[in-house]
Amino acid sequence: MSAGRSSALVWFRRDLRDLDHAALYAALSAHDAVHCAFVFDREILDPLPRRDRRVEFVRESVRELKESLEARDGGLHVLRGRAREEIPRLARKLGVDAVYANRDYEPLALERDRAVERALYEAGVAFRTRKDQVIFELDELRTGAGAPYSVFTPYKNAWLKKLEPFHVEPYPVEKHAQRLARSRGPMPSLAELGFERSDLATLPVPTGMSGGRKLFADFKRRIAGYAERRDFPALKGPSHLSVHLRFGTVSIRELARYAWRHAGAGAATWLSELVWRDFYFMVLAARPDVVERCFRREYDALRFDESEAGWRAWRAGDTGYPLVDAAMRQLNQTGYMHNRLRMVTASFLVKDLGIDWRRGERYFAEKLNDYDLAANNGGWQWAASTGCDAQPYFRIFNPVAQSERFDPEGRFIRKYVPELARVPASAIHAPWEMDPDQQAAARCRIGRDYPAPILRHDEARRRTLERYAAARPR
C-alpha cells in the first residue's frame, strides 16, 4: 500500500448482502481499498448437527455474496476457524488500518467481538461497528425516566414518533464500489465444512439475496391482506422473510421503508411486527440475563414439572391435541413454524404440561431455520408470562379453541397429521369426542391410530394458576 493510502477489512456476519450495508458503506466511504471476509466460525458450527439447514442456507448465501462482490471486481475471503482468531490474523496479513462490522447484540457475539477488538488493538488496528440489524438501538429509544421500555405499546409509539426518512434510507454501497479490493479465493463445500446436504432444496426457502428479493416481491403482492390472513396457518399470509432477516440477506431498512410508506391495515400490521423485532433486540441488549432468567424476576421462583413423557409427546407432536401436534410436526419436518402456532405450542408446553419455558426455547433454537435468540427468547417469555409485556399468567391458550378459530376446516391439521385426514371438520379439533362408529368411519381409532389427549386442559389450567399464584409476591 503506497504512502497516504488507507485500507480496511469488512467482516460479514449476519448481514450477507452487498447492498444497503452499513459497515460496508462506512468502510468504502473512508478508505481507499476495502477487503471483505466471512468466517465459518467453529465456535458456532461445532455444536450443530451435521445436517443442519441453516448451515446450508448460510453457505449458499455466502456463495452468492462472494459472486456478487466479484462481479463488482472485488471479492470475499472465506475463512474457516475461530472468528476471534481468524479476523485479527487476516487483518494483520492484509495490513489494514481498520476492521468494520455491523453490531450484534447477543451476549456470546458481544464477548467474541470484545476479544477481536482486543486482538486488533494490540496489532494497531481499529475496530469500528455500525448499526445495521435494527432501525433503533437501545440508547436511541428510552422512557421519559431514561430507562429501557418494558411494555411494547409505549415502545411502538415512541418508535413511530421518532422514525424519519433518514432512518430507513439505504446505504448506497454502489457509490464507492470501485474501492473494493480484488480477491479470488476458494469457496468451501458443505463437506469441507464438515456438514452433509440437508433437505433445504426441497423446501420453499430460497437462499441468498436473490431469495430474499423473490420472497419480498411475492409478499408485496399479498401485503394488503396480511392483517386478515396472518393468523391462519393454512393460508399464505406471512412474508416468510424471517430467515432472510436472521441472516441479513435482506435489509431491515428496505422492509421497514416499504411498510411505513404504504397505506392500509396490512402494511401497518406488518410494520408493527418489524417493531416487535426491534423491541426484542432492545430487551436482549438491556437485559442479557434473560437468556437464562425470567425478565420478571419474581417468576424465577416458579416450580415447573419434569414430565419426561409430556416432553417427549410435545416434541414428537403426539399430545393428542391436533393443532399442537400439527405445528410440532411442521417444525420437525421443515424447520418452520407459523407465528400463531409458536404461541400455541409454547403455551401448551408451559401452561398445560407445566414444563420450563427454557426447555422449549432451546428446542426451538435447535429446530428453527430462522432461529434468532432475541425474538425466540422474547416470544417464549411472552407465552410463559415471565417476560416483558407478557401475556398475563391467567390467560392460557385453550388448544381446542385456538384450533377451531385459526384452522376451522382442519386444512393445516390434515396436512401434518395424516392420521386425521378422514376426520370431519366438526370433529377434527377434539377427535377424542367421536364415538366408536365415527372413529371407524374416519379410520382413526383414538388411542391406536392417533393418541388420546395427554391431559385435560381444564385441569392443567387449574394447576397452572396455582403454580403462578404461588410464585407471585404476597
C-alpha positions in Angstrom: 0.0 0.0 0.0 1.5 3.3 -1.0 2.0 6.2 1.5 -1.1 8.1 2.3 -3.5 5.3 1.2 -5.6 3.5 3.7 -7.3 0.1 3.7 -10.0 -1.7 5.7 -11.5 -5.1 6.1 -15.3 -5.6 6.3 -16.3 -8.6 8.4 -19.6 -10.0 7.3 -21.6 -12.0 9.9 -25.4 -12.0 9.9 -25.6 -9.4 7.1 -25.0 -11.5 4.0 -25.6 -8.9 1.3 -23.5 -6.3 -0.6 -26.3 -3.7 -0.8 -27.7 -1.3 1.8 -25.0 -2.5 4.2 -23.9 0.0 6.9 -20.5 -1.3 7.7 -19.5 -1.9 4.0 -20.6 1.6 3.1 -18.8 3.1 6.1 -15.6 1.4 5.1 -15.9 2.2 1.4 -16.5 5.9 2.3 -13.5 6.2 4.5 -10.8 4.1 2.9 -9.1 3.7 -0.5 -9.2 -0.1 -0.6 -11.7 -2.4 1.2 -11.3 -6.1 1.6 -14.2 -8.3 2.6 -14.3 -11.5 4.7 -16.6 -14.1 6.2 -15.7 -16.8 8.7 -17.4 -20.1 9.1 -16.9 -19.9 12.8 -16.2 -23.2 14.5 -17.5 -21.9 17.8 -20.9 -21.6 16.2 -20.7 -24.6 13.9 -19.1 -27.4 16.0 -22.2 -27.9 18.3 -24.6 -28.2 15.4 -25.9 -31.5 13.9 -24.1 -32.5 10.8 -27.2 -32.0 8.6 -28.4 -28.5 9.5 -30.5 -26.5 7.1 -29.1 -23.2 8.5 -25.5 -24.1 7.6 -26.6 -24.9 4.1 -28.6 -21.6 3.9 -25.6 -19.6 5.1 -23.2 -21.5 2.8 -25.4 -20.8 -0.3 -25.9 -17.2 0.8 -22.2 -16.6 1.3 -21.5 -18.2 -2.1 -23.9 -15.7 -3.7 -22.4 -12.8 -1.8 -18.9 -13.8 -2.9 -20.0 -14.0 -6.6 -21.8 -10.6 -6.3 -18.7 -8.9 -4.8 -16.5 -10.5 -7.5 -18.9 -9.1 -10.2 -18.1 -5.7 -8.7 -14.4 -6.5 -9.2 -14.0 -7.2 -5.5 -14.1 -10.4 -3.6 -14.6 -12.3 -0.4 -12.1 -14.0 1.8 -14.0 -17.1 3.1 -12.3 -18.5 6.2 -12.8 -21.5 8.5 -11.8 -21.5 12.1 -12.5 -19.4 15.2 -13.5 -15.9 14.1 -11.8 -14.3 17.2 -8.5 -15.7 15.8 -9.1 -15.6 12.0 -10.2 -11.9 11.7 -7.2 -10.4 13.6 -4.9 -12.8 11.6 -6.3 -11.7 8.3 -6.2 -8.0 9.3 -2.5 -8.3 10.1 -1.8 -10.2 6.9 -3.6 -7.6 4.7 -2.1 -4.7 6.7 -5.4 -2.9 7.0 -5.9 0.2 9.2 -9.4 -0.8 10.5 -11.9 -3.7 10.6 -15.6 -2.8 10.2 -18.6 -4.9 11.2 -22.2 -4.5 11.9 -23.2 -4.7 15.5 -24.6 -7.9 17.1 -26.5 -7.8 20.4 -26.3 -11.4 21.6 -24.2 -12.0 24.7 -21.8 -14.6 23.1 -21.4 -12.4 20.0 -20.6 -9.4 22.1 -18.0 -11.4 24.0 -16.4 -12.6 20.7 -16.3 -9.0 19.4 -14.6 -7.8 22.5 -11.9 -10.5 22.1 -11.5 -9.4 18.4 -11.3 -5.8 19.4 -8.5 -6.5 22.0 -6.5 -8.5 19.5 -6.8 -5.8 16.8 -5.9 -3.1 19.3 -2.7 -5.0 20.1 -2.0 -5.1 16.4 -2.6 -1.3 16.0 -5.8 -1.9 14.0 -9.1 -0.1 14.8 -12.4 -2.0 15.2 -15.4 0.0 14.1 -19.0 -1.2 14.3 -22.2 0.1 12.8 -25.9 -0.3 13.4 -27.5 -2.5 10.7 -29.7 -5.2 12.2 -32.3 -2.8 13.7 -33.9 0.6 13.0 -33.3 1.8 16.6 -30.8 0.6 19.1 -31.2 0.5 22.9 -29.9 4.0 23.6 -32.0 5.6 20.8 -35.3 4.9 22.5 -35.9 5.2 26.2 -38.7 6.2 28.5 -39.1 9.6 29.9 -37.3 8.4 33.0 -34.3 7.3 30.8 -35.0 3.6 31.3 -35.4 0.9 28.6 -39.0 0.2 27.7 -40.6 -2.9 29.2 -44.0 -2.6 27.5 -44.5 -2.9 23.8 -47.2 -0.3 23.0 -45.4 2.7 24.5 -42.2 1.5 22.8 -44.0 1.2 19.4 -45.5 4.7 19.9 -42.1 6.2 20.6 -40.6 4.2 17.7 -43.1 5.5 15.2 -42.8 9.1 16.6 -39.0 9.1 16.2 -39.0 7.5 12.7 -37.9 9.8 9.9 -37.0 9.1 6.3 -33.3 9.2 7.2 -33.7 6.1 9.4 -34.8 3.9 6.6 -32.8 5.2 3.7 -30.5 2.7 2.1 -26.7 3.0 2.3 -25.5 3.5 -1.4 -22.7 0.9 -1.4 -22.5 1.1 -5.2 -21.4 4.7 -5.0 -17.9 3.6 -3.9 -17.8 0.0 -5.1 -14.7 0.7 -7.2 -12.8 0.7 -3.9 -13.4 -2.9 -3.3 -10.2 -4.9 -3.2 -10.0 -7.8 -5.7 -9.6 -11.3 -4.3 -10.5 -14.8 -5.8 -10.2 -17.4 -3.0 -11.9 -20.8 -2.9 -15.4 -21.4 -1.6 -15.6 -24.4 0.7 -18.1 -27.1 0.1 -20.5 -28.3 2.8 -18.4 -31.5 3.1 -15.3 -29.4 3.6 -17.1 -27.6 6.4 -17.9 -31.0 8.0 -21.6 -31.0 7.0 -24.0 -33.1 4.9 -26.6 -31.7 2.5 -30.0 -31.3 4.1 -33.4 -31.2 2.5 -33.3 -27.4 2.2 -33.5 -27.6 -1.6 -36.9 -29.3 -1.3 -38.4 -26.6 0.9 -39.8 -23.2 -0.2 -36.7 -21.5 1.3 -34.8 -19.7 -1.5 -31.3 -18.6 -0.3 -29.2 -15.5 -0.6 -30.0 -12.0 -1.7 -31.9 -13.3 -4.7 -34.0 -15.5 -2.5 -34.8 -12.5 -0.3 -35.8 -10.4 -3.3 -38.0 -13.2 -4.6 -39.9 -13.6 -1.4 -40.3 -9.8 -0.8 -41.6 -9.3 -4.3 -44.2 -12.1 -3.7 -45.2 -10.6 -0.3 -45.7 -7.1 -1.8 -48.4 -8.6 -3.9 -50.1 -10.0 -0.8 -49.4 -7.4 1.9 -52.9 -5.8 1.6 -54.4 -9.0 3.1 -51.7 -9.5 5.7 -53.8 -8.3 8.7 -56.7 -10.7 7.8 -54.6 -13.7 6.8 -51.6 -13.8 9.1 -53.1 -15.9 11.9 -54.3 -18.8 9.7 -51.6 -21.4 9.1 -53.4 -23.0 6.2 -53.3 -19.7 4.3 -50.3 -17.9 2.7 -50.3 -15.0 5.0 -46.8 -14.3 6.4 -44.0 -12.8 4.5 -41.7 -15.8 5.0 -38.8 -13.4 5.2 -37.8 -14.2 8.8 -34.8 -16.4 7.8 -33.6 -13.7 5.5 -33.8 -11.1 8.2 -32.0 -13.5 10.5 -29.0 -13.8 8.2 -29.2 -10.3 6.7 -29.8 -11.3 3.1 -32.5 -8.6 3.1 -32.2 -5.1 4.7 -34.4 -4.2 7.6 -34.4 -0.7 6.3 -35.8 -1.7 3.0 -38.6 -3.7 4.6 -39.5 -1.0 7.1 -39.4 1.7 4.5 -41.9 -0.2 2.3 -44.2 -0.9 5.2 -44.0 2.7 6.5 -44.7 4.3 3.2 -47.7 2.1 2.1 -51.2 2.7 3.4 -53.5 0.1 4.6 -54.1 -2.3 7.5 -51.8 -4.9 6.0 -48.7 -2.7 5.8 -49.4 -1.2 9.2 -49.8 -4.6 10.9 -46.6 -5.8 9.2 -44.7 -2.7 10.3 -45.8 -3.4 13.9 -44.3 -6.9 13.6 -41.0 -5.3 12.5 -41.2 -3.0 15.5 -41.6 -6.1 17.7 -38.4 -7.4 16.3 -36.6 -4.1 17.3 -38.3 -4.4 20.7 -36.9 -7.8 21.5 -33.4 -6.8 20.3 -33.7 -3.9 22.7 -34.7 -6.1 25.6 -31.8 -8.5 25.0 -29.3 -5.6 24.8 -30.7 -4.1 28.1 -31.1 -7.4 29.9 -28.8 -10.1 28.7 -29.7 -12.2 31.7 -33.0 -13.1 30.1 -31.2 -15.8 28.2 -31.3 -17.9 31.3 -33.6 -16.0 33.7 -37.1 -14.6 33.7 -37.4 -11.0 32.7 -39.9 -10.6 35.5 -37.6 -11.8 38.3 -40.4 -12.9 40.6 -41.1 -15.8 38.3 -37.6 -17.2 38.8 -39.4 -18.8 41.8 -41.7 -20.9 39.5 -41.6 -24.6 40.2 -42.1 -26.4 36.9 -42.8 -30.1 36.4 -40.3 -32.6 35.0 -42.7 -34.7 32.9 -40.4 -36.6 30.5 -43.4 -38.3 29.0 -45.0 -34.9 28.3 -41.8 -33.5 26.9 -41.4 -36.4 24.5 -45.0 -36.2 23.4 -44.8 -32.4 22.8 -41.6 -32.7 20.8 -42.9 -35.5 18.6 -46.3 -34.0 18.0 -48.1 -36.8 19.9 -50.0 -34.8 22.6 -53.5 -35.8 21.3 -54.3 -32.1 20.6 -54.4 -31.8 16.8 -53.3 -28.2 16.3 -50.4 -28.6 18.7 -49.3 -31.8 17.1 -49.6 -30.5 13.5 -47.4 -27.4 14.5 -44.7 -29.5 16.1 -44.6 -31.9 13.2 -44.3 -29.0 10.8 -41.4 -27.7 12.8 -39.7 -31.1 12.9 -40.2 -31.8 9.2 -39.4 -28.3 7.8 -37.7 -26.1 10.3 -40.5 -23.6 10.1 -43.5 -22.9 12.3 -46.2 -20.3 11.8 -46.1 -17.5 14.3 -49.6 -18.1 15.7 -48.6 -21.7 16.3 -45.4 -20.8 18.0 -47.6 -19.1 20.7 -50.0 -22.1 20.8 -47.3 -24.7 21.2 -45.3 -22.6 23.7 -48.4 -22.0 25.8 -49.2 -25.8 25.7 -45.7 -26.8 26.9 -45.6 -24.3 29.7 -49.2 -23.9 30.8 -50.7 -27.3 30.0 -47.7 -29.6 30.5 -46.1 -27.3 33.2 -42.6 -27.6 31.7 -40.0 -24.9 32.0 -40.1 -22.4 29.1 -36.3 -22.6 28.8 -36.5 -26.2 27.6 -38.9 -25.2 24.8 -36.8 -22.2 23.9 -33.8 -24.4 23.4 -35.7 -27.0 21.4 -36.9 -24.2 19.0 -33.3 -23.0 18.9 -32.2 -26.4 17.6 -35.0 -26.7 15.0 -36.0 -23.3 13.6 -34.4 -22.2 10.3 -35.0 -18.6 11.4 -33.8 -19.0 15.0 -33.0 -15.7 16.4 -32.1 -15.5 20.1 -33.8 -12.2 20.8 -37.1 -13.0 19.2 -37.2 -16.6 20.3 -36.5 -15.7 23.9 -38.9 -12.9 23.8 -41.7 -15.0 22.3 -41.2 -17.8 24.8 -41.2 -15.5 27.8 -44.3 -13.8 26.4 -46.1 -17.1 26.2 -44.8 -18.1 29.7 -45.9 -14.8 31.2 -42.4 -14.3 32.6 -41.2 -11.7 30.1 -41.8 -8.0 29.3 -45.2 -7.2 28.0 -46.1 -10.8 28.7 -49.5 -12.5 28.3 -50.9 -12.3 31.9 -50.4 -15.7 33.6 -54.2 -16.2 33.9 -54.7 -16.0 30.2 -54.0 -19.5 29.0 -54.5 -20.6 25.4 -57.1 -23.3 25.0 -55.7 -25.6 22.3 -59.1 -26.6 21.1 -60.4 -23.1 20.9 -57.3 -22.0 19.0 -57.7 -24.8 16.6 -61.4 -24.0 15.9 -60.6 -20.4 15.4 -57.5 -20.5 13.3 -57.8 -23.7 11.4 -61.6 -24.1 11.2 -61.7 -26.7 8.4 -58.7 -28.5 9.7 -56.7 -28.0 6.5 -53.4 -27.4 8.2 -54.0 -30.2 10.7 -54.7 -32.7 8.0 -51.5 -31.8 6.1 -49.2 -32.6 9.1 -51.4 -35.2 11.0 -52.4 -37.5 8.2 -54.0 -39.9 10.8 -56.8 -37.4 11.0 -57.2 -36.9 7.2 -60.7 -38.5 7.1 -62.0 -36.9 10.3 -64.7 -34.4 9.5 -64.2 -30.7 10.3 -66.8 -30.9 13.0 -64.7 -33.4 15.0 -61.1 -32.7 14.0 -60.4 -30.2 16.8 -61.3 -32.7 19.5 -61.3 -36.1 17.8 -61.4 -38.0 21.1 -65.1 -36.9 21.4 -66.0 -39.1 18.4 -68.0 -42.2 19.3 -66.6 -45.6 18.1 -68.7 -45.6 15.0 -67.5 -42.2 14.0 -63.9 -43.2 14.7 -64.4 -46.3 12.5 -65.8 -44.3 9.7 -62.9 -41.9 9.9 -60.4 -44.8 10.1 -58.9 -43.3 13.1 -59.2 -45.1 16.4 -58.2 -42.8 19.2 -55.5 -44.4 21.3 -54.4 -46.6 18.5 -54.1 -44.5 15.2 -53.9 -41.2 17.0 -53.1 -40.6 20.7 -55.8 -39.7 23.2 -55.1 -36.3 24.9 -52.2 -36.4 27.2 -54.0 -34.3 29.7 -57.3 -32.4 30.3 -56.9 -28.8 29.5 -59.2 -27.6 32.3 -57.3 -29.5 34.9 -53.9 -28.3 33.5 -55.2 -24.7 33.6 -56.1 -25.0 37.3 -52.6 -26.4 38.1 -51.0 -23.5 36.2 -53.0 -20.9 38.1 -51.9 -22.4 41.3 -48.2 -22.6 40.2 -48.1 -18.9 39.2 -50.0 -17.7 42.2 -47.5 -19.5 44.5 -44.6 -17.7 42.7 -46.1 -14.2 42.9 -45.0 -11.8 45.7 -47.5 -11.5 48.5 
